[in-house]
Amino acid sequence: MRRFLLTSVSLAVTLFQGVLLAQAQEDPQVDCANAMTQADMNICANKDYEAADTELNAVYKKAMAAMKDTDKEMAGIAPSYVGAVEALKKAQRAWIDYRDGQCELAGFEARGGSMEPMLVSGCLADLTKKRTEELKGLTEGAGN
């Protein structure tokens, strides 16, 4: 049942992103500083999420490199101390499940309406930015 629920949530998020991508392709000249229509606001919210996701992926790579360095250091102390890379992967997978479910829930405020994609994208952007800051904390003091 849990697997079905997670698959459903992932599918819903993917569908919203597909709708937003289709809207963006229809009107690539949206001025997000002056978005007036709901379609434009949806597109801009998705662009904000995409930018946040791009930054998250770059910071995740740095955090992964830092955790690899940590594992190398720990291996020299005691092999049983190694596991930072796996812990980061586990945490990231769990965070993605949380993010997707939480943002699907955020969309219920306007379920089925034209505002729903904006609410979902806004939530995705917000949580992604927060996660990026958390990951940056892993690299502080690690020389990254």
Beta strands, then each sheet from edge to edge (+ up, - down):
end
